[in-house]
């Protein structure tokens, strides 16, 4: 029984480390350009929806907490699953 428990514990640790590594890889920020709001953030609902252009040239929707961005503003976004989120804006690269 002891060897079986050791194998199970090892597998759990390997899966946990793998999941953490995948989460860390997907959380890297990337540069983008703000194009406009699809839904501007308000005080009632903190996240709005912005349209951004990724450095690859592809457009994307991103959750946004900033309500006064102008078209062409450089931003940094992270992708979590299928969802992007604006995490900082230029010129100071401020983080909310």
N, C-alpha and C positions, 0 to 999 in steps of 0.2 A: 504494500500500500504506500510506503514511503516514496518509492521511485515514481509511482503514478502521481502523487501530489507534487513532487518536484517538477515533473514534466508539465503539469497543469499550471503551476506557478510561473514557470519559465515562459510558457506560451502567453499567459496573461501579461507578463511584463513586456514581451516582444510586441504584442498587439498595442499595448498602451504607448510604448515608445514610438511605434509607427504612426499611431493616430496623432500624437503630439507633433511629430515631424511633418506630417501632412498639413496640420493646422498652421504650423509656423510658415510653411512654404506658401500657403494660400493667403497669408496675412501681409505679404510684402506690399508696400505701397508702390504705386506707379504714377507717372506724370500724366496729366490730362489738361484739357482746356474747357472752361465753362462756356456753354453755348446759350443757355437760357433755362428758364424754369418751366416745368410742366405743371408743378404745383408749388407755389411759394410757401416757405415755412411760416407758421403763425404761432402766437403764444398758446393757443388751444392745443395744437398738435406740433410738437417740437421738430418733427422731421418733414421736410418738404421733399419734392422730387425734382431733380435737376437733369438736364440733358448735357452730357459732356462728350468731348471727342478724345478718345484715348490716343496715346502716342503712335499706336499702330494705324491710326486713321479711322478706326471704327467708332461709330457713335454708341453711346450707352446711357442708360438711365442710372442715376445714383441718388441715394438718400442724401438729404442735405439739411443742415441746421442753420446755414448762413442765409439771411434774408436780403442782403444788399450786394450780392455779387453782380458784376457787370460782364457783358459778353466779352470773351477773349481773355478773361482772367485765368492765369495758370493755377491749377489746383492739384492736389495729390489725392488719389483714391485708393481704397483697398477693396479687394473682392473677397467676399465670404460666401461660398457656395455660388449661387447664380446672381447675387446681389452686390452691387457696388455701393460704396459710401464715401462721400467727400470727407477727408479727415483733416486737411489743412489747406490754407489758401496763401497765395503770394500777396504781397512781397515779403512779408515777415515769416511765412510758413508757420502761422499761428495754429496751435492745436486747441480745439475746444475743451 
